Amino acid sequence: MELENGYEIREMTAQEFFPQFGKIYDSLFGDDHTFFPDAFYTDEEKEKLENIKNRLGEVFELHLGLFSPSKEFVGFSFGFQENYESYYMAASAVLPAHRGQGLYSEMVKFVIDRATKEGFQKIYGTHCATNNAVLIPKMKLGFIFSKIELSDMFGTVIHLQYFTNPLRRKVMDYRSGLTVPDRELKSVMKFDRKK
């Protein structure tokens, strides 16, 4: 998908994506203290996890490359199907020299569109609690704060979820205390049921 400013968001295979991702990974995340536990698993643990993974079957994955007008790989988003209804946005970033142009938001819009077309009910990501450069654009696109997690890999992270079904989003707004139930919510949540 070509953007008006000459950038392009391109869906890639994992084989195309990860070599490009590897070239810019350290410049984006090299100093972030991420702990990758799989580097410390025993051979037996690795084998058992591989068996579990194989039992899951073929899951949906999405690998997006962001290319500059000069066709340089300058950003990415990748994720995968986590279960029967959820798509997990595992990582997304834009190189610093290309930020401030709405490119991250364009990638998120692409993911929302693609995951919705696949039929996912929820799209979510986990983010550093102070990463406003990611939290704000996602929330402007309809993602909502759903929980805080203490992760061994990343530390304190915020979960943001996007519901592709508008009724589920409305229920979350009610559950959070943001709104009071309207006629539709009263009906589906059986508030009007007589005893």
PASEBA-1860 file (N, C-alpha, C; in nm, 3 decimals):
! residues 195
1> MELENGYE> 0.084/-0.116/0.000/0.000/0.000/0.000/0.089/0.124/0.000 ~ 0.078/0.204/-0.102/0.159/0.326/-0.109/0.085/0.441/-0.040 ~ 0.159/0.514/0.044/0.103/0.628/0.115/0.125/0.755/0.033 ~ 0.051/0.859/0.064/0.059/0.984/-0.012/0.198/1.046/-0.011 ~ 0.274/1.024/0.096/0.406/1.085/0.108/0.517/1.002/0.043 ~ 0.481/0.898/-0.031/0.581/0.818/-0.101/0.629/0.696/-0.024 ~ 0.594/0.686/0.104/0.628/0.567/0.180/0.537/0.453/0.137 ~ 0.578/0.331/0.167/0.499/0.215/0.130/0.495/0.116/0.245
9> IREMTAQE> 0.377/0.063/0.274/0.362/-0.046/0.369/0.343/-0.172/0.286 ~ 0.432/-0.268/0.310/0.432/-0.387/0.226/0.419/-0.512/0.314 ~ 0.323/-0.597/0.282/0.311/-0.726/0.349/0.421/-0.817/0.296 ~ 0.492/-0.883/0.389/0.609/-0.962/0.353/0.595/-1.104/0.410 ~ 0.671/-1.196/0.355/0.681/-1.329/0.417/0.778/-1.318/0.534 ~ 0.774/-1.415/0.622/0.869/-1.417/0.734/1.013/-1.423/0.684 ~ 1.034/-1.496/0.576/1.169/-1.509/0.519/1.221/-1.376/0.463 ~ 1.133/-1.294/0.408/1.171/-1.162/0.359/1.187/-1.063/0.474
17> FFPQFGKI> 1.098/-1.076/0.573/1.088/-0.978/0.680/1.204/-0.983/0.779 ~ 1.232/-1.098/0.836/1.324/-1.103/0.949/1.468/-1.062/0.917 ~ 1.521/-1.088/0.799/1.655/-1.032/0.771/1.656/-0.879/0.773 ~ 1.551/-0.816/0.720/1.542/-0.669/0.722/1.525/-0.619/0.865 ~ 1.436/-0.683/0.940/1.413/-0.649/1.080/1.543/-0.659/1.160 ~ 1.618/-0.765/1.137/1.744/-0.786/1.208/1.844/-0.673/1.186 ~ 1.843/-0.614/1.069/1.937/-0.506/1.038/1.912/-0.380/1.120 ~ 1.786/-0.356/1.161/1.757/-0.233/1.235/1.723/-0.258/1.381
25> YDSLFGDD> 1.715/-0.385/1.422/1.673/-0.418/1.559/1.759/-0.348/1.664 ~ 1.889/-0.362/1.656/1.976/-0.305/1.759/1.964/-0.153/1.769 ~ 1.945/-0.086/1.655/1.934/0.060/1.661/1.806/0.103/1.732 ~ 1.705/0.017/1.734/1.579/0.050/1.800/1.569/-0.005/1.942 ~ 1.616/-0.128/1.962/1.594/-0.196/2.089/1.720/-0.247/2.156 ~ 1.835/-0.216/2.103/1.960/-0.272/2.154/1.990/-0.242/2.299 ~ 1.939/-0.131/2.351/1.968/-0.091/2.489/1.849/-0.104/2.582 ~ 1.748/-0.183/2.548/1.623/-0.176/2.625/1.606/-0.279/2.737
33> HTFFPDAF> 1.703/-0.360/2.766/1.698/-0.456/2.876/1.594/-0.566/2.857 ~ 1.550/-0.593/2.735/1.457/-0.702/2.713/1.525/-0.834/2.748 ~ 1.451/-0.920/2.817/1.501/-1.052/2.857/1.433/-1.156/2.769 ~ 1.512/-1.229/2.692/1.458/-1.334/2.606/1.484/-1.468/2.673 ~ 1.384/-1.525/2.744/1.406/-1.645/2.823/1.444/-1.767/2.741 ~ 1.398/-1.773/2.615/1.427/-1.892/2.534/1.576/-1.913/2.512 ~ 1.655/-1.809/2.527/1.801/-1.824/2.514/1.859/-1.907/2.629 ~ 1.781/-1.924/2.736/1.829/-1.994/2.854/1.756/-2.125/2.880
41> YTDEEKEK> 1.668/-2.167/2.789/1.596/-2.292/2.806/1.691/-2.410/2.785 ~ 1.661/-2.518/2.855/1.737/-2.641/2.832/1.693/-2.701/2.699 ~ 1.770/-2.794/2.649/1.731/-2.862/2.524/1.596/-2.932/2.541 ~ 1.572/-2.989/2.658/1.445/-3.057/2.683/1.329/-2.958/2.681 ~ 1.347/-2.841/2.742/1.243/-2.739/2.740/1.215/-2.692/2.597 ~ 1.321/-2.672/2.520/1.304/-2.628/2.380/1.227/-2.732/2.300 ~ 1.260/-2.859/2.321/1.192/-2.966/2.248/1.044/-2.973/2.285 ~ 1.014/-2.961/2.413/0.875/-2.966/2.456/0.796/-2.846/2.401
49> LENIKNRL> 0.856/-2.729/2.404/0.788/-2.611/2.349/0.765/-2.625/2.199 ~ 0.860/-2.681/2.129/0.843/-2.703/1.985/0.727/-2.798/1.959 ~ 0.714/-2.902/2.042/0.602/-2.996/2.029/0.469/-2.926/2.053 ~ 0.464/-2.839/2.154/0.342/-2.763/2.182/0.308/-2.674/2.062 ~ 0.408/-2.606/2.011/0.388/-2.517/1.896/0.334/-2.594/1.776 ~ 0.389/-2.711/1.751/0.345/-2.791/1.637/0.201/-2.839/1.651 ~ 0.156/-2.859/1.774/0.017/-2.902/1.796/-0.082/-2.791/1.766 ~ -0.036/-2.667/1.769/-0.127/-2.555/1.742/-0.169/-2.548/1.596
57> GEVFELHL> -0.091/-2.605/1.509/-0.123/-2.597/1.367/-0.071/-2.467/1.308 ~ -0.125/-2.433/1.193/-0.079/-2.314/1.122/-0.158/-2.192/1.170 ~ -0.089/-2.099/1.232/-0.155/-1.977/1.280/-0.129/-1.863/1.182 ~ -0.219/-1.767/1.182/-0.204/-1.649/1.097/-0.091/-1.562/1.150 ~ -0.005/-1.515/1.062/0.102/-1.421/1.096/0.099/-1.307/0.996 ~ 0.142/-1.190/1.043/0.148/-1.074/0.956/0.283/-1.007/0.976 ~ 0.354/-0.985/0.867/0.485/-0.919/0.870/0.480/-0.800/0.774 ~ 0.483/-0.679/0.831/0.476/-0.559/0.748/0.610/-0.488/0.749
65> GLFSPSKE> 0.653/-0.449/0.633/0.770/-0.365/0.620/0.727/-0.225/0.579 ~ 0.788/-0.124/0.639/0.764/0.015/0.601/0.886/0.060/0.521 ~ 0.863/0.103/0.400/0.972/0.142/0.311/0.962/0.291/0.278 ~ 1.077/0.356/0.280/1.084/0.499/0.248/1.065/0.520/0.098 ~ 1.048/0.646/0.056/1.039/0.671/-0.088/1.159/0.619/-0.167 ~ 1.275/0.608/-0.101/1.394/0.554/-0.168/1.405/0.401/-0.151 ~ 1.295/0.338/-0.104/1.282/0.192/-0.091/1.369/0.133/0.021 ~ 1.405/0.215/0.120/1.482/0.170/0.236/1.384/0.117/0.342
73> FVGFSFGF> 1.417/0.006/0.406/1.336/-0.053/0.513/1.353/0.034/0.637 ~ 1.247/0.107/0.676/1.259/0.206/0.785/1.163/0.182/0.901 ~ 1.084/0.077/0.894/0.992/0.046/1.001/0.925/-0.088/0.977 ~ 0.851/-0.132/1.077/0.792/-0.264/1.067/0.678/-0.280/1.166 ~ 0.601/-0.382/1.142/0.503/-0.431/1.239/0.489/-0.580/1.212 ~ 0.497/-0.658/1.318/0.469/-0.800/1.299/0.393/-0.854/1.418 ~ 0.317/-0.959/1.392/0.237/-1.021/1.496/0.180/-1.152/1.448 ~ 0.096/-1.210/1.533/0.045/-1.343/1.502/-0.084/-1.371/1.577
81> QENYESYY> -0.152/-1.473/1.530/-0.273/-1.522/1.593/-0.236/-1.584/1.727 ~ -0.299/-1.537/1.832/-0.268/-1.593/1.964/-0.366/-1.704/2.002 ~ -0.490/-1.688/1.964/-0.591/-1.792/1.989/-0.700/-1.777/1.884 ~ -0.816/-1.835/1.909/-0.921/-1.836/1.807/-0.981/-1.700/1.777 ~ -0.956/-1.599/1.864/-1.018/-1.469/1.840/-0.922/-1.351/1.847 ~ -0.797/-1.372/1.889/-0.707/-1.261/1.917/-0.583/-1.260/1.828 ~ -0.554/-1.141/1.776/-0.431/-1.116/1.702/-0.341/-1.031/1.791 ~ -0.217/-1.076/1.812/-0.122/-1.007/1.897/-0.022/-0.929/1.811
89> MAASAVLP> -0.021/-0.797/1.826/0.079/-0.713/1.760/0.206/-0.722/1.845 ~ 0.299/-0.808/1.804/0.416/-0.838/1.886/0.515/-0.723/1.892 ~ 0.540/-0.657/1.780/0.635/-0.546/1.779/0.612/-0.459/1.657 ~ 0.627/-0.329/1.678/0.614/-0.231/1.570/0.704/-0.114/1.603 ~ 0.765/-0.056/1.502/0.850/0.062/1.525/0.881/0.130/1.392 ~ 0.919/0.256/1.404/0.965/0.336/1.291/1.100/0.394/1.332 ~ 1.197/0.389/1.242/1.328/0.447/1.273/1.313/0.596/1.307 ~ 1.391/0.647/1.403/1.375/0.785/1.449/1.374/0.891/1.339
97> AHRGQGLY> 1.455/0.876/1.238/1.461/0.977/1.131/1.331/0.986/1.050 ~ 1.243/0.888/1.065/1.120/0.884/0.985/0.995/0.902/1.070 ~ 1.012/0.936/1.195/0.898/0.954/1.286/0.836/1.092/1.268 ~ 0.719/1.110/1.327/0.651/1.239/1.323/0.575/1.265/1.194 ~ 0.554/1.161/1.114/0.481/1.176/0.988/0.354/1.092/0.983 ~ 0.318/1.033/1.096/0.198/0.949/1.101/0.218/0.810/1.044 ~ 0.342/0.768/1.024/0.370/0.638/0.963/0.332/0.523/1.055 ~ 0.359/0.539/1.184/0.320/0.434/1.280/0.168/0.414/1.276
105> SEMVKFVI> 0.094/0.524/1.278/-0.052/0.515/1.272/-0.099/0.446/1.145 ~ -0.033/0.473/1.034/-0.071/0.408/0.908/-0.048/0.257/0.915 ~ 0.060/0.216/0.980/0.083/0.072/0.994/-0.023/0.010/1.084 ~ -0.060/0.078/1.192/-0.163/0.026/1.282/-0.296/0.014/1.207 ~ -0.330/0.114/1.126/-0.453/0.107/1.046/-0.450/-0.014/0.953 ~ -0.334/-0.039/0.893/-0.319/-0.154/0.803/-0.346/-0.283/0.881 ~ -0.287/-0.294/1.000/-0.305/-0.414/1.083/-0.452/-0.430/1.121 ~ -0.517/-0.322/1.163/-0.659/-0.329/1.199/-0.740/-0.381/1.082
113> DRATKEGF> -0.717/-0.324/0.964/-0.792/-0.364/0.845/-0.768/-0.511/0.812 ~ -0.643/-0.550/0.811/-0.607/-0.687/0.772/-0.659/-0.789/0.873 ~ -0.639/-0.762/1.002/-0.684/-0.855/1.106/-0.836/-0.863/1.111 ~ -0.903/-0.752/1.088/-1.050/-0.751/1.084/-1.099/-0.835/0.968 ~ -1.037/-0.820/0.852/-1.076/-0.900/0.735/-1.055/-1.049/0.759 ~ -0.952/-1.084/0.839/-0.927/-1.225/0.872/-1.032/-1.279/0.968 ~ -1.103/-1.189/1.039/-1.208/-1.232/1.129/-1.174/-1.224/1.277 ~ -1.060/-1.167/1.311/-1.025/-1.156/1.453/-1.120/-1.062/1.525
121> QKIYGTHC> -1.157/-1.096/1.647/-1.243/-1.014/1.730/-1.163/-0.910/1.808 ~ -1.040/-0.946/1.846/-0.956/-0.857/1.926/-0.818/-0.846/1.862 ~ -0.764/-0.727/1.866/-0.626/-0.700/1.825/-0.563/-0.633/1.947 ~ -0.449/-0.684/1.991/-0.391/-0.620/2.108/-0.240/-0.615/2.099 ~ -0.184/-0.525/2.178/-0.039/-0.513/2.190/-0.003/-0.482/2.334 ~ 0.122/-0.505/2.368/0.174/-0.471/2.500/0.281/-0.365/2.481 ~ 0.282/-0.266/2.570/0.368/-0.150/2.550/0.425/-0.101/2.681 ~ 0.546/-0.049/2.676/0.605/0.015/2.793/0.507/0.121/2.841
129> ATNNAVLI> 0.489/0.127/2.973/0.387/0.214/3.031/0.408/0.362/3.003 ~ 0.529/0.402/2.965/0.556/0.544/2.939/0.581/0.574/2.791 ~ 0.551/0.478/2.704/0.578/0.496/2.561/0.462/0.569/2.493 ~ 0.448/0.697/2.523/0.338/0.776/2.468/0.340/0.784/2.316 ~ 0.457/0.771/2.254/0.466/0.777/2.108/0.390/0.662/2.044 ~ 0.364/0.555/2.118/0.288/0.441/2.069/0.148/0.439/2.131 ~ 0.140/0.465/2.260/0.012/0.457/2.329/-0.091/0.556/2.272 ~ -0.050/0.679/2.253/-0.144/0.783/2.207/-0.197/0.756/2.066
137> PKMKLGFI> -0.110/0.727/1.967/-0.166/0.698/1.834/-0.262/0.579/1.833 ~ -0.228/0.475/1.910/-0.316/0.359/1.912/-0.450/0.392/1.977 ~ -0.445/0.469/2.086/-0.570/0.505/2.152/-0.655/0.595/2.062 ~ -0.592/0.682/1.985/-0.666/0.766/1.890/-0.735/0.682/1.783 ~ -0.679/0.564/1.755/-0.738/0.475/1.653/-0.840/0.378/1.711 ~ -0.868/0.390/1.841/-0.972/0.307/1.900/-0.925/0.198/1.993 ~ -0.795/0.185/2.016/-0.747/0.088/2.114/-0.780/0.141/2.253 ~ -0.807/0.050/2.344/-0.837/0.090/2.481/-0.745/0.017/2.578
145> FSKIELSD> -0.719/0.083/2.687/-0.638/0.029/2.795/-0.716/-0.086/2.858 ~ -0.655/-0.206/2.866/-0.729/-0.319/2.922/-0.662/-0.381/3.044 ~ -0.530/-0.369/3.058/-0.467/-0.420/3.179/-0.321/-0.379/3.186 ~ -0.265/-0.395/3.306/-0.122/-0.376/3.330/-0.064/-0.513/3.363 ~ 0.053/-0.541/3.310/0.118/-0.669/3.336/0.262/-0.644/3.380 ~ 0.308/-0.724/3.472/0.450/-0.726/3.506/0.510/-0.844/3.433 ~ 0.590/-0.817/3.332/0.644/-0.918/3.241/0.792/-0.943/3.271 ~ 0.831/-1.071/3.274/0.973/-1.101/3.293/1.055/-1.054/3.173
153> MFGTVIHL> 0.993/-1.050/3.055/1.065/-1.008/2.935/1.082/-0.857/2.927 ~ 0.974/-0.781/2.959/0.973/-0.638/2.929/0.956/-0.546/3.049 ~ 0.927/-0.599/3.165/0.899/-0.514/3.281/0.750/-0.482/3.287 ~ 0.717/-0.359/3.326/0.577/-0.317/3.336/0.526/-0.277/3.198 ~ 0.422/-0.345/3.155/0.365/-0.316/3.023/0.215/-0.292/3.034 ~ 0.167/-0.209/2.945/0.025/-0.177/2.931/-0.029/-0.259/2.814 ~ -0.145/-0.322/2.834/-0.213/-0.391/2.726/-0.315/-0.295/2.666 ~ -0.309/-0.277/2.535/-0.410/-0.202/2.462/-0.483/-0.299/2.371
161> QYFTNPLR> -0.616/-0.295/2.373/-0.697/-0.383/2.290/-0.784/-0.302/2.196 ~ -0.803/-0.358/2.078/-0.896/-0.303/1.980/-1.000/-0.411/1.953 ~ -1.126/-0.377/1.968/-1.233/-0.471/1.941/-1.290/-0.443/1.803 ~ -1.290/-0.543/1.717/-1.343/-0.525/1.582/-1.496/-0.525/1.583 ~ -1.556/-0.577/1.688/-1.700/-0.579/1.703/-1.740/-0.458/1.787 ~ -1.818/-0.365/1.733/-1.853/-0.242/1.805/-1.928/-0.266/1.937 ~ -2.007/-0.371/1.943/-2.080/-0.400/2.067/-1.983/-0.437/2.179 ~ -1.881/-0.515/2.147/-1.783/-0.552/2.249/-1.710/-0.427/2.300
169> RKVMDYRS> -1.680/-0.334/2.212/-1.617/-0.209/2.255/-1.711/-0.132/2.348 ~ -1.839/-0.130/2.312/-1.937/-0.059/2.394/-1.945/-0.123/2.533 ~ -1.940/-0.257/2.539/-1.942/-0.326/2.668/-1.819/-0.288/2.750 ~ -1.702/-0.278/2.686/-1.581/-0.238/2.758/-1.593/-0.097/2.813 ~ -1.653/-0.006/2.736/-1.673/0.130/2.786/-1.763/0.129/2.909 ~ -1.866/0.044/2.908/-1.952/0.031/3.024/-1.876/-0.032/3.141 ~ -1.803/-0.140/3.115/-1.730/-0.211/3.221/-1.628/-0.120/3.288 ~ -1.569/-0.028/3.212/-1.467/0.061/3.267/-1.526/0.174/3.351
177> GLTVPDRE> -1.657/0.196/3.337/-1.721/0.307/3.407/-1.729/0.433/3.324 ~ -1.686/0.426/3.198/-1.688/0.543/3.110/-1.830/0.583/3.072 ~ -1.914/0.484/3.048/-2.051/0.512/3.004/-2.151/0.435/3.090 ~ -2.274/0.481/3.085/-2.383/0.406/3.146/-2.449/0.324/3.036 ~ -2.515/0.216/3.071/-2.574/0.132/2.967/-2.688/0.202/2.893 ~ -2.682/0.195/2.762/-2.792/0.246/2.680/-2.892/0.131/2.660 ~ -2.992/0.156/2.577/-3.096/0.055/2.554/-3.036/-0.076/2.501 ~ -2.942/-0.066/2.407/-2.883/-0.187/2.351/-2.810/-0.268/2.458
185> LKSVMKFD> -2.727/-0.201/2.539/-2.654/-0.273/2.643/-2.748/-0.331/2.748 ~ -2.850/-0.256/2.784/-2.946/-0.308/2.882/-3.009/-0.437/2.830 ~ -3.033/-0.441/2.701/-3.095/-0.559/2.642/-2.997/-0.677/2.637 ~ -2.879/-0.656/2.582/-2.786/-0.769/2.566/-2.728/-0.817/2.698 ~ -2.722/-0.729/2.798/-2.670/-0.769/2.929/-2.782/-0.807/3.025 ~ -2.905/-0.810/2.972/-3.022/-0.857/3.044/-3.054/-0.776/3.169 ~ -3.029/-0.646/3.161/-3.064/-0.558/3.273/-3.215/-0.544/3.287 ~ -3.286/-0.561/3.176/-3.430/-0.540/3.175/-3.508/-0.667/3.212
193> RKK> -3.436/-0.776/3.238/-3.502/-0.903/3.268/-3.578/-0.891/3.401 ~ -3.702/-0.931/3.397/-3.784/-0.926/3.518/-3.764/-1.057/3.595 ~ -3.762/-1.044/3.726/-3.743/-1.163/3.810/-3.869/-1.241/3.827
END
